[in-house]
């Protein structure tokens, strides 16, 4: 097909004579057998003519329960499609769609001696992990090749690692691993060219253009870094017959760390990759919330060049090294390190600012950590550890051992692209005398700790590296200057891209702030709950250096001691904390990382309106602000946010053959159930007209494609987003309007009607909470219209998330 990848479609396995025992086990275990894809495509187009798009074709097809079941798994030229028959009769059918663009990793697991099934696991955004059990005799190599072709794609390969010239032969020590290394799971480097040759012959796992660039082996397991992916080969069981091949796309890696070898007993070094494979949350104590967030590799001492590996990972994740070493001469050069000067600061390990030029030299020359094209812009030192702000990343240097005298040092790298939101906090009174910088990161590293005693309530989860804090010594670090720096590095410009690493943060932004800057700003805000004049707020925030030069305030509000500002680049919150109010937090949520938002009108008893914003992240990623009735236009606020999130999205209808609206015929039972839960279709043209003015919810080029009413509530699918209108309270005067941009919804499911009064159902998977809507009986054609809309938006015209050009100067 034109515009599709060139695929080699494997022929389906012919029916084989199985023993009755094997057939019974496959039926009981619901193991899927391969069937002829072309024949089944004809069946699908006859039975469900609206399921596949006209240019969409089946490549691989499988049928559950050893080929005797009712469920089917289809790999098309656009998505993974699961057909699940429900109920005794199977009349109600669920169709789940997982576009290949949403897949972040996948694994194939061969059968073992005891378990006779093979398993395919797909980790996709929003929907999480999808597992498919396969019969033993299926050749999984063509499946692996097909997924590699569709998921990796041309633009998803990692950057070429030009800086790494090691061929893997100098220290591989014959490729053998000692007994202690096997017990300690320590990897030794092996010949990458030999590994590539083997992986392209038997079995043929790699793509034709894919190259093995680094390879390591520990006992029977292998850790392989290719030009296109991270490949972990895990040989399981006593016989080693069961093998898992896990492929993680380079774009999934959100951070990494290396840890050097220690003294005597601690003889291994470590590499840790941080990522967030979508998975079902695990609430069990003593376990991470997501089981697939880290990959830790221990290297045998002397058998791998740890810093060369780190440079290789840097090239893949941060972008290639492009220039020769150069000296950095920044504004903060010559910053004298006078020590902490305070026992409390030393005990609290608070960081003080040091000379970035010296740090730049140290981590280029003495310790080969940074890329040649990378420069240190700000540097801080605590009691013994360091923090670096470079042009590409945030680096934590953790010197371990008693009093920092050990050999073991950990270097943690967080690319600026992984940081979604940030804040700075001023010092408080009494005990809390340090200031802080906080970072929300784009991977789920939350951990559920164990309770101390069985009778105690479960302890709250801890964020680990999903949320990072840096403590500063208040008289040694200017937090307003740090805020200005982070705004330049993390606020996207020029078509929603971060500032390039070749551009240093302007020197005028790194000069010390005038004394009393923070205090003067808070005094100006005051303590009364009311709206703030946006022009006056804009002038004041520019005067204090909080906002960027091309940034402007559109809305400003204060509630008690706190205040909220919406600019053309961010949502900015000032949170005054503590009894004295001396401690203040300045939080920035860039518009680009907002994933959904809602506004709620005031009710009869609750006189406040509300704004809620959910942003990209995995730890406390919601901002909520109460707004005084009559002091804010919540629909103007909603329109402002929508402009920057979905303003450039395609506003054309996704329905190729839109039909005129016909009211759903109702009887007494369906009317009653519709009030309780099931939704009836409403006229989309009428609602489009209404929501352009009363209230002004839609954009000029946005229209409603499908609309349903459930009791007092509405479920709307527009050309740019899904809108849920929820009337609350007895009177229904308080109404919440929540928007989910279609560009961030990566998977969906529809269910057809069943027997009795079971109507059809729609479910859309999002990064936050999933959207589910049941439809009233008698609307079987409508659910296919919704399928057409979602397929068109997610398969044919997926919106780019941050690359879309949006006018950042408009307010």
URLINHU-V659928 format. One record per pair of residues at least 24 apart in sequence whose C-alpha atoms are under 7 Angstrom apart, sorted by the first residue. I is the first residue (numbers start at 1). GAP is how many residues later the second one is. D is the distance in Angstrom with one decimal. If there is no record, write none. Layout:
I,GAP,D
I,GAP,D
This chain:
9,50,6.0
10,132,6.3
12,24,5.2
23,43,6.5
26,39,5.6
26,40,4.9
26,109,6.6
27,38,3.9
27,39,5.4
28,37,6.8
29,36,6.9
30,34,5.5
30,35,4.0
30,36,6.7
30,103,7.0
31,33,5.7
31,34,5.1
31,35,5.4
31,86,6.7
31,102,4.8
31,103,4.7
31,104,5.2
32,30,5.6
32,31,5.0
32,32,4.0
32,33,5.7
32,34,5.2
32,35,6.2
32,101,6.0
32,102,4.6
32,103,5.7
33,29,5.3
33,30,5.3
33,31,6.4
33,33,5.0
33,34,5.0
33,101,6.2
33,102,5.6
34,27,5.9
34,28,4.3
34,29,6.3
35,26,5.6
35,27,5.4
35,28,6.7
36,25,6.6
37,24,5.0
50,734,6.6
66,69,6.5
78,717,6.5
91,663,5.4
92,659,6.6
92,660,5.3
92,661,5.4
92,662,4.3
93,658,5.4
93,659,5.4
94,655,6.7
94,656,5.6
94,657,4.1
94,658,6.6
95,654,5.4
95,655,5.4
95,656,6.3
96,652,5.9
96,653,4.2
96,654,6.7
97,650,5.7
97,651,5.5
97,652,6.1
98,649,5.0
99,647,6.9
99,648,6.6
99,696,6.4
100,50,6.4
100,51,5.5
101,50,6.5
102,644,5.8
103,48,6.6
104,144,6.6
104,145,6.0
104,148,6.1
104,173,6.6
105,142,5.6
105,143,4.5
105,144,6.0
105,172,6.9
106,140,6.0
106,141,5.5
106,142,6.9
107,137,6.6
107,138,5.3
107,139,4.2
107,140,6.0
108,136,5.7
108,137,5.3
108,138,6.7
109,133,6.8
109,134,5.5
109,135,4.2
109,136,6.3
110,132,5.2
110,133,5.4
110,134,6.6
111,25,6.2
111,131,5.3
112,129,5.1
112,130,4.3
113,128,6.8
123,154,5.9
123,155,5.4
123,156,6.9
124,154,5.8
125,153,5.7
125,621,6.3
126,152,7.0
126,620,6.2
126,621,6.7
126,639,5.2
126,640,4.9
126,641,4.9
127,620,6.2
127,638,5.6
128,150,4.3
128,151,4.4
128,152,6.1
129,149,6.1
129,150,5.0
129,151,6.9
141,62,6.9
141,63,6.9
141,64,6.6
144,61,6.8
145,60,6.5
145,62,6.9
152,76,7.0
152,97,6.8
156,95,6.6
157,70,6.2
157,71,4.1
157,72,6.8
157,93,6.5
158,69,5.8
158,70,5.5
158,92,5.5
158,158,5.0
159,156,6.3
159,157,4.8
159,160,6.0
159,161,6.1
160,67,6.8
160,156,6.9
160,160,6.6
161,151,5.7
161,154,5.5
161,155,6.5
161,159,6.3
163,149,6.9
163,158,6.7
164,144,6.5
164,148,5.8
167,24,6.8
167,25,6.8
168,24,6.0
168,46,7.0
171,132,5.4
171,133,6.8
172,131,6.2
177,41,6.3
177,42,6.3
181,119,6.6
182,36,6.3
182,37,5.8
185,33,6.3
185,113,6.4
186,32,5.9
186,82,6.9
186,112,4.6
186,113,4.7
186,114,5.0
187,29,5.8
187,30,5.1
187,31,4.5
187,111,5.8
187,112,4.5
187,113,5.6
188,28,5.3
188,29,5.4
188,30,6.4
188,111,6.0
188,112,5.7
188,115,5.3
188,116,6.5
189,26,6.0
189,27,4.3
189,28,6.4
189,114,6.1
189,115,5.8
190,25,5.7
190,26,5.4
190,27,6.7
191,24,6.7
253,64,7.0
254,164,5.8
254,189,6.8
255,158,5.8
255,159,4.8
255,160,6.4
256,156,6.0
256,157,5.5
256,158,6.9
257,153,6.8
257,154,5.4
257,155,4.2
257,156,5.9
258,52,7.0
258,152,5.7
258,153,5.4
258,154,6.7
259,149,6.6
259,150,5.5
259,151,4.2
259,152,6.4
260,148,5.1
260,149,5.5
260,150,6.6
261,40,6.8
261,146,6.7
261,147,5.4
262,144,6.6
262,145,4.9
262,146,4.4
263,144,6.3
267,34,5.7
268,30,6.2
268,31,5.5
268,32,5.1
268,33,5.0
269,29,5.7
269,30,5.2
269,31,6.8
269,32,6.4
270,26,6.9
270,27,5.6
270,28,4.5
270,29,5.9
271,25,5.8
271,26,5.1
271,27,6.5
272,24,4.4
272,25,6.2
275,168,5.9
276,167,4.9
276,168,5.6
283,165,6.9
284,164,6.8
285,163,5.0
285,164,5.4
285,165,5.0
286,162,5.6
286,163,4.9
286,164,4.9
287,160,6.1
287,161,5.6
288,157,7.0
288,158,5.9
288,159,4.1
288,160,5.8
289,157,5.6
289,158,5.6
289,159,6.5
290,154,6.7
293,151,6.5
293,152,6.1
307,61,6.6
307,62,6.5
311,58,6.9
318,74,6.7
318,97,6.6
321,50,5.8
321,51,6.3
321,52,5.8
322,51,5.9
323,49,5.9
323,50,5.1
324,48,5.4
324,49,6.7
325,47,4.5
325,48,6.8
328,29,6.0
328,47,6.3
329,28,6.5
330,47,6.6
331,176,5.3
331,179,6.5
332,24,6.6
333,24,5.4
345,128,6.2
346,37,5.6
349,33,5.1
349,34,5.1
350,32,5.3
350,84,7.0
350,121,5.0
350,122,4.8
350,123,5.1
351,29,5.6
351,30,5.0
351,31,4.1
351,120,6.0
351,121,4.5
351,122,5.6
352,28,5.2
352,29,5.4
352,30,6.3
352,120,6.1
352,121,5.6
352,124,5.2
352,125,6.0
353,26,5.9
353,27,4.4
353,28,6.5
353,123,6.2
353,124,5.9
354,25,5.5
354,26,5.4
354,27,6.7
355,24,6.5
374,127,6.9
391,110,4.8
391,113,6.9
392,24,6.2
392,109,5.8
416,74,6.7
418,24,5.3
420,173,6.2
420,196,6.3
420,197,6.7
421,167,5.9
421,168,4.9
421,169,6.6
422,165,5.9
422,166,5.5
422,167,6.9
423,162,6.6
423,163,5.2
423,164,4.0
423,165,5.9
424,55,6.5
424,59,6.5
424,161,5.7
424,162,5.3
424,163,6.7
425,158,6.8
425,159,5.4
425,160,4.2
425,161,6.3
426,157,5.3
426,158,5.3
426,159,6.5
427,47,6.3
427,156,5.4
428,154,5.2
428,155,4.2
429,153,6.5
434,37,6.3
434,38,5.7
434,39,5.3
434,40,5.3
435,36,5.9
435,37,5.0
435,38,6.4
435,39,5.4
436,33,6.6
436,34,5.4
436,35,4.6
436,36,5.5
437,32,5.7
437,33,5.2
437,34,6.8
438,30,5.6
438,31,4.5
438,32,6.5
439,28,5.7
439,29,5.1
439,30,6.5
440,26,6.3
440,27,4.8
440,28,6.7
440,177,6.3
441,25,5.1
441,26,6.0
441,176,5.9
442,174,6.7
442,175,5.1
442,176,6.9
443,174,6.9
443,175,6.6
444,174,5.4
463,156,6.5
466,152,6.3
466,153,6.3
467,152,6.5
478,34,6.5
480,33,6.6
481,28,6.8
481,29,5.7
481,30,6.9
481,31,6.4
481,32,6.5
484,25,6.3
484,62,6.4
485,24,6.8
485,25,6.9
491,99,6.2
495,308,5.9
495,309,6.2
495,310,4.6
495,311,6.4
496,306,5.5
496,307,5.5
496,308,7.0
496,309,7.0
497,306,6.8
517,27,6.0
526,35,6.8
527,33,5.1
527,34,4.8
528,31,6.6
528,32,5.4
529,29,5.4
529,30,4.2
529,31,5.1
530,27,6.3
530,28,5.6
530,29,6.5
530,98,6.6
530,101,6.6
531,25,6.2
531,26,4.4
531,27,6.0
531,100,5.8
532,24,5.2
532,25,5.2
532,26,6.7
554,257,6.0
568,240,5.9
568,241,6.5
568,242,6.7
568,243,5.7
569,239,6.8
591,53,6.6
591,54,6.9
592,53,6.7
592,210,6.3
595,149,6.9
596,143,5.7
596,144,5.0
596,145,6.8
597,141,5.7
597,142,5.5
598,138,6.6
598,139,5.3
598,140,4.0
598,141,6.1
599,35,6.2
599,39,6.8
599,137,5.7
599,138,5.5
599,139,6.7
600,134,6.6
600,135,5.4
600,136,4.1
600,137,6.3
601,133,5.1
601,134,5.4
601,135,6.6
602,27,6.5
602,132,5.1
603,130,5.0
603,131,4.1
604,129,6.5
635,61,6.4
635,62,6.4
639,58,6.8
644,162,6.6
646,74,6.6
646,95,6.7
647,159,6.9
648,156,6.6
648,157,6.8
648,158,6.2
649,71,6.2
649,150,6.6
650,70,6.7
651,50,5.3
651,51,5.0
651,68,5.1
651,69,6.0
652,67,6.1
653,52,6.5
653,66,5.6
654,65,7.0
654,135,5.0
654,138,5.9
654,139,7.0
655,133,6.6
655,134,6.0
670,106,6.7
670,107,6.9
674,36,5.8
674,37,6.3
674,102,6.1
675,35,5.8
675,36,3.9
676,35,6.3
677,33,6.1
677,97,6.8
678,32,5.8
678,96,5.0
678,97,4.7
678,98,4.7
679,29,5.5
679,30,5.0
679,31,4.2
679,95,6.2
679,96,4.5
679,97,5.2
680,28,5.2
680,29,5.3
680,30,6.5
680,95,6.3
680,96,5.7
681,26,5.7
681,27,4.2
681,28,6.3
682,25,5.3
682,26,5.3
682,27,6.5
683,24,6.7
743,55,6.3
743,56,4.9
743,57,6.9
743,58,6.4
746,48,6.7
750,37,7.0
752,28,6.6
753,24,7.0
753,27,6.4
